[in-house]
Amino acid sequence: MAKQNRQGYRQLTAELAKILEWFESDKPDLDQAVAKYQAAQKLLAEIERYLQAAENQVRKVSKRQK
């Protein structure tokens, strides 16, 4: 499902949660916000790929059992 060099779902979502917490803090810096937004977009894309791969695996298993 996931390549070895890719992070797991829990790691990806934990990283994303840290970024979201930063944005909710009292004093986000605009320059840092741009960089963190870009990082969040990359994490979201990776999470989406991870979930799609998991869904594909579930479909394959389901087809085999029918």
Backbone bond lengths (Angstrom), bond angles and torsions (degrees), N, CA, C in turn:
res aa  C-N    CA-C-N  psi(-1)  N-CA   C-N-CA  omega(-1)  CA-C   N-CA-C  phi
1 M - - - 1.445 - - 1.527 109.73 -
2 A 1.297 118.52 -72.32 1.448 121.23 -179.25 1.521 109.70 -98.30
3 K 1.320 115.62 140.93 1.459 119.35 177.32 1.525 108.97 -69.12
4 Q 1.317 115.89 156.19 1.464 119.61 -176.10 1.518 112.95 -64.36
5 N 1.323 118.27 -30.44 1.455 119.78 -178.22 1.525 112.66 -81.97
6 R 1.334 116.78 -5.11 1.448 120.85 177.98 1.525 109.72 -88.86
7 Q 1.311 115.05 149.70 1.454 119.66 177.95 1.522 109.13 -78.47
8 G 1.310 115.25 157.93 1.441 120.61 176.52 1.519 111.29 -77.41
9 Y 1.321 114.82 166.79 1.461 121.59 -178.05 1.530 111.28 -57.21
10 R 1.311 116.83 -45.16 1.475 119.92 -178.72 1.525 111.57 -62.54
11 Q 1.324 116.60 -40.89 1.458 120.13 179.51 1.527 110.95 -65.47
12 L 1.324 115.86 -43.04 1.460 120.12 -179.81 1.520 111.40 -63.15
13 T 1.327 116.19 -46.30 1.462 118.99 -178.69 1.535 111.67 -69.55
14 A 1.321 117.08 -31.26 1.466 119.84 176.67 1.527 110.46 -66.49
15 E 1.324 116.88 -41.59 1.465 120.49 177.18 1.519 110.88 -62.70
16 L 1.325 115.76 -43.32 1.458 120.40 179.35 1.533 110.25 -63.66
17 A 1.308 117.27 -40.14 1.470 121.24 178.59 1.529 110.90 -61.48
18 K 1.327 116.92 -39.33 1.473 120.20 178.50 1.524 110.73 -62.59
19 I 1.320 116.22 -41.54 1.460 120.15 179.21 1.526 109.98 -64.97
20 L 1.323 116.30 -43.98 1.470 119.86 179.40 1.522 111.22 -62.05
21 E 1.326 117.49 -40.26 1.458 121.23 176.75 1.522 110.69 -60.88
22 W 1.332 116.47 -40.56 1.458 120.64 179.46 1.525 109.69 -60.88
23 F 1.335 116.33 -44.51 1.465 119.60 179.87 1.528 111.95 -63.82
24 E 1.302 117.37 -28.90 1.455 121.42 179.80 1.525 112.43 -83.28
25 S 1.320 117.44 -5.72 1.462 120.92 -179.88 1.528 110.29 -68.99
26 D 1.306 115.68 169.42 1.462 121.53 -175.30 1.523 114.11 -70.85
27 K 1.311 116.85 -30.74 1.464 118.55 -169.88 1.535 113.05 -131.69
28 P 1.319 118.75 61.52 1.467 117.45 176.42 1.528 110.88 -69.46
29 D 1.301 116.00 138.94 1.459 123.61 179.04 1.525 108.29 -90.97
30 L 1.318 117.79 135.52 1.461 121.74 -175.57 1.524 112.10 -60.58
31 D 1.320 118.14 -44.24 1.466 120.66 179.83 1.529 111.10 -63.00
32 Q 1.319 115.91 -43.32 1.458 119.48 177.79 1.523 110.52 -67.92
33 A 1.318 116.20 -34.49 1.463 120.11 -179.46 1.520 111.39 -60.52
34 V 1.308 117.04 -40.79 1.462 120.73 179.35 1.522 110.04 -63.07
35 A 1.322 116.59 -46.32 1.467 120.64 -179.80 1.533 110.69 -64.97
36 K 1.304 117.02 -41.94 1.464 120.32 -179.96 1.528 110.97 -68.68
37 Y 1.315 117.56 -34.62 1.462 121.13 176.68 1.531 109.51 -63.11
38 Q 1.322 116.54 -44.54 1.466 120.30 178.62 1.531 110.42 -62.89
39 A 1.318 116.87 -41.54 1.468 120.73 178.15 1.523 110.32 -63.12
40 A 1.327 116.59 -41.08 1.462 120.73 179.17 1.523 110.63 -63.65
41 Q 1.325 117.64 -39.63 1.458 121.13 178.96 1.528 110.77 -62.88
42 K 1.328 116.75 -40.67 1.467 120.75 177.41 1.528 110.97 -65.05
43 L 1.332 116.25 -42.16 1.466 120.25 178.28 1.533 110.98 -63.02
44 L 1.319 116.79 -42.81 1.459 120.51 178.81 1.529 111.18 -61.65
45 A 1.325 116.85 -40.68 1.463 120.39 178.19 1.523 110.57 -64.87
46 E 1.311 117.18 -40.82 1.459 121.35 178.64 1.526 110.97 -66.37
47 I 1.325 117.15 -41.33 1.469 121.26 177.75 1.524 109.49 -62.59
48 E 1.322 116.51 -42.64 1.463 120.65 179.30 1.531 111.01 -61.61
49 R 1.335 117.30 -43.62 1.477 120.98 177.39 1.528 110.53 -63.04
50 Y 1.316 116.65 -41.43 1.454 121.61 -179.93 1.524 110.59 -62.29
51 L 1.326 116.41 -46.52 1.462 120.69 -179.96 1.526 111.66 -66.18
52 Q 1.323 116.95 -37.17 1.463 120.23 177.78 1.526 110.51 -64.38
53 A 1.323 116.79 -41.50 1.465 120.81 178.07 1.528 110.32 -63.86
54 A 1.321 116.47 -40.76 1.466 120.24 178.26 1.522 110.29 -64.24
55 E 1.308 117.26 -42.47 1.463 121.17 178.57 1.529 110.82 -62.09
56 N 1.306 116.68 -41.90 1.466 120.76 178.27 1.522 111.15 -62.11
57 Q 1.322 116.97 -40.47 1.460 120.90 178.48 1.525 110.82 -64.03
58 V 1.322 116.73 -43.04 1.468 121.03 179.31 1.524 109.84 -62.39
59 R 1.319 117.21 -41.85 1.465 120.57 178.27 1.528 111.69 -62.05
60 K 1.327 116.32 -42.15 1.464 120.01 178.99 1.532 110.82 -61.92
61 V 1.308 115.78 -45.11 1.472 120.05 179.84 1.523 109.88 -64.32
62 S 1.317 116.80 -42.47 1.462 121.02 -179.34 1.526 110.95 -62.83
63 K 1.321 117.21 -40.07 1.466 120.92 179.40 1.522 111.22 -65.50
64 R 1.315 116.89 -37.37 1.471 121.36 179.74 1.526 111.54 -66.34
65 Q 1.320 116.29 -31.72 1.469 119.98 -175.92 1.522 112.78 -83.77
66 K 1.314 118.52 -8.83 1.468 121.28 -179.31 1.501 112.49 -85.27
